[in-house]
Amino acid sequence: TTAAVGRSTIPSAGALKPWGASERDEWRTSRKVVRSYREEVLTKLEPLAERWEVEKYGALSQDPERFPLYSVRSRRWEASRPSVLITGGVHGYETSGVQGALLFLQSAAAAYSESFNLLVVPCVSPWGYETIQRWNAQAVDPNRSFNPRGEVVAGRSFNPEAATEESAALLSHLEALGGRDGRFLCHIDLHETTDTDESEFRPAKAARDGVAFEPGTIPDGFYLVADVTNPRLEWHAAIIDAVRRRTHARAEVQQRLVTPRAVNR
């Protein structure tokens, strides 16, 4: 059976049976291209090459010409300086992370590059960006797939999914730059919680996993998720205080949604 939810259709919704290959194919072929990765992302990278190292680090096999993967890094990369990684579009439907990373490169990044080695990956999941989907084309969450060896990390509230092309390509790129295993002082991963989480993604995830859908809530405002194995609560609080000058946070909603280690003020 196929159910219509929001603006999408979901295979086997309510069947309480995990998807097989046919359901994943049905889901993928029912996705529609809504916007252009080339026009909204790649064309914005071209002018940056005058000041930054713009590097192609891979491509999605489903269409390598359409979905090349790019990073932008400091031209003056020095081992003596701290390195910072910024990623956007790990979930392709989260527009603000992709465009925020690009805007940072176009505006404020140059000033920070005087003190830090910067590596920015504006759009980790370009197929998801074009189709406005959280998952990649294989119905796998790239943000749950950064585990090429299948390890389970203590403290996580979920079991990692299988490695994806998106995650494997980025991990290989970081290894080539010597930046895995803690060599980055800071990793800023840009996300947003969209209204369609509740109307489309969560019902689709329940159908894919063969479980009943349980309605939840969407936070209205800015929030951060702390690392329970390495909490930096004062630092997070300072970020939230700075962001509050431009937007708001709904702490009572966030506290229910994210880990108890989340900072909400």
C-alpha positions in Angstrom: 0.0 0.0 0.0 1.1 3.6 -0.6 -0.1 6.5 1.5 -0.1 10.2 0.7 1.5 12.2 3.5 2.1 16.0 3.2 3.2 16.5 -0.4 4.7 13.0 -0.8 3.7 9.4 -1.0 5.1 6.8 1.4 5.2 3.1 0.4 3.7 0.6 2.8 2.7 3.2 5.3 1.1 1.6 8.4 2.0 -1.9 7.2 4.5 -2.4 10.1 6.9 -4.3 7.8 10.4 -2.9 7.0 10.9 -1.8 3.5 12.7 -4.1 1.0 14.3 -3.1 -2.2 11.0 -2.6 -4.1 9.7 -0.1 -1.5 12.9 1.8 -1.5 12.8 1.9 -5.3 9.2 3.1 -5.2 10.1 5.8 -2.7 13.0 7.0 -4.8 11.2 7.1 -8.1 8.3 9.1 -6.5 10.7 11.9 -5.4 10.6 15.0 -7.6 13.4 17.5 -8.4 12.4 20.8 -6.9 15.5 22.9 -7.2 18.9 22.9 -8.9 22.1 21.9 -7.1 24.1 23.4 -9.9 22.3 26.7 -10.0 22.0 27.2 -6.2 25.3 25.7 -5.0 27.9 24.9 -7.7 27.7 28.3 -9.4 28.3 30.0 -6.1 31.5 28.0 -5.6 33.1 29.2 -8.9 33.9 32.8 -7.7 35.3 31.5 -4.5 38.2 29.9 -6.3 39.9 33.3 -6.6 40.7 33.2 -2.9 40.1 29.7 -1.7 41.0 26.1 -2.7 37.9 24.7 -4.2 38.3 21.0 -4.6 36.2 18.2 -6.0 36.5 15.3 -3.6 34.0 12.9 -5.1 30.7 12.4 -6.9 27.5 10.4 -6.5 27.6 7.3 -8.7 23.9 7.7 -9.7 24.9 10.8 -11.8 28.5 11.9 -11.3 28.1 14.9 -13.7 25.1 16.2 -11.9 26.2 15.5 -8.3 29.9 16.3 -7.9 31.0 16.8 -4.3 33.1 19.9 -3.4 34.9 21.4 -0.5 36.4 24.8 0.0 39.5 25.3 2.2 42.0 27.9 3.2 44.7 28.4 0.6 47.2 29.0 3.3 46.9 25.8 5.3 49.4 25.6 8.1 49.9 22.7 10.5 50.7 25.1 13.3 47.2 26.6 13.2 44.0 25.1 14.6 41.7 23.7 12.0 37.9 24.1 11.8 35.5 22.0 9.7 32.1 23.3 8.7 29.5 21.1 6.9 26.1 21.9 5.5 23.5 19.8 3.7 24.2 16.5 5.4 20.4 16.5 5.3 19.7 17.8 1.9 16.4 19.3 2.7 17.9 21.6 5.4 18.4 24.6 3.2 19.7 27.1 5.7 22.9 25.0 6.4 23.8 24.8 2.7 23.1 28.5 2.0 24.5 29.5 5.4 27.8 27.8 4.7 28.0 29.5 1.3 27.2 32.9 2.7 29.9 32.4 5.4 32.4 31.8 2.6 31.3 34.8 0.7 31.4 37.1 3.7 33.0 36.4 7.1 35.2 33.4 6.4 38.2 35.4 5.1 38.6 37.1 8.5 38.6 33.8 10.4 41.1 32.3 7.9 43.7 34.6 9.3 43.7 32.6 12.5 42.3 29.2 11.5 42.6 26.6 8.8 39.0 26.5 7.4 37.5 23.5 5.6 33.9 24.1 4.4 31.7 21.4 2.8 28.6 23.3 1.8 26.4 20.4 0.5 27.2 16.9 1.6 24.0 15.4 0.1 23.2 17.1 -3.2 20.5 14.6 -4.3 18.7 15.3 -1.1 19.1 19.1 -1.8 17.5 18.9 -5.2 14.6 16.7 -4.1 14.3 18.4 -0.6 14.8 15.1 1.2 16.5 14.2 4.5 17.6 10.8 3.1 19.8 10.1 0.2 18.5 8.2 -2.9 18.9 4.9 -1.1 16.5 6.0 1.7 19.4 6.1 4.2 20.1 9.1 6.5 23.6 10.3 5.7 23.9 11.8 9.2 23.6 8.3 10.7 26.1 6.8 8.3 29.5 8.1 9.3 30.7 4.7 10.4 32.4 3.0 7.5 33.5 0.1 9.8 30.1 -0.2 11.4 31.2 0.7 14.8 28.7 1.7 17.5 29.7 4.7 19.5 29.1 4.6 23.2 26.5 7.2 24.3 24.6 7.4 21.0 20.8 6.9 21.3 20.7 5.2 17.9 22.5 2.5 16.0 24.4 3.9 13.0 23.2 3.0 9.5 25.3 1.6 6.8 27.9 3.8 5.2 26.7 5.9 2.3 28.5 7.3 -0.7 28.0 10.8 0.9 29.6 9.8 4.2 32.4 7.6 2.7 33.5 10.3 0.3 33.7 12.9 3.0 35.6 10.7 5.4 38.1 9.8 2.7 38.5 13.5 2.0 39.2 14.3 5.6 41.7 11.4 5.8 43.5 12.7 2.8 43.8 16.1 4.5 45.0 14.5 7.7 41.9 15.7 9.5 40.2 12.6 11.1 40.5 11.3 14.6 40.4 14.7 16.4 42.7 16.7 14.3 40.1 19.4 13.9 39.7 21.7 16.9 36.0 22.2 16.0 33.4 20.8 13.7 30.3 22.9 13.1 27.6 20.8 11.4 24.8 23.1 10.2 21.3 21.7 10.6 17.7 22.8 10.9 14.5 21.1 12.1 11.9 21.6 9.3 8.2 21.5 9.6 8.2 18.6 7.2 10.0 16.5 9.8 6.6 15.8 11.3 4.5 15.8 8.2 6.8 13.7 5.9 10.1 12.5 7.2 9.0 10.9 10.5 6.0 9.1 8.9 8.3 7.9 6.2 11.0 6.7 8.6 8.3 4.7 10.6 7.1 3.1 7.4 10.7 2.3 6.2 11.5 0.7 9.6 8.2 -1.1 9.9 7.1 0.6 13.1 4.0 2.6 14.1 4.3 6.4 13.6 4.2 8.3 16.9 3.5 12.1 16.4 6.0 14.5 17.9 6.7 18.2 18.0 8.8 20.6 16.0 10.9 23.2 18.0 10.3 26.8 17.2 13.7 28.5 17.5 17.4 28.0 17.7 18.9 25.2 19.7 22.2 23.2 20.1 22.9 19.6 20.8 25.8 18.9 23.1 28.1 15.9 22.9 27.4 13.8 26.0 31.0 12.4 25.8 32.6 15.9 25.7 30.1 18.5 26.9 31.1 22.2 26.5 28.0 23.7 28.1 29.5 27.1 28.8 30.6 27.4 25.2 27.2 26.4 23.9 25.5 28.9 26.3 27.7 31.7 24.9 26.6 30.7 21.3 23.0 30.7 22.2 23.2 34.1 23.9 24.8 35.5 20.8 22.3 34.0 18.5 19.4 35.2 20.7 20.2 38.7 19.5 18.9 37.7 16.1 16.3 35.0 16.8 14.6 33.2 19.6 14.7 29.8 21.3 11.9 27.7 22.8 13.7 25.8 25.5 10.6 24.0 26.8 10.2 22.3 23.4 13.9 21.6 22.8 14.3 19.9 26.1 11.8 17.2 25.1 13.3 16.8 21.6 17.0 16.5 22.2 19.4 14.8 24.6 19.3 15.9 28.2 22.8 17.3 27.6 21.4 19.9 25.2 21.9 23.5 26.3 18.6 25.5 26.5 18.5 28.9 28.0 
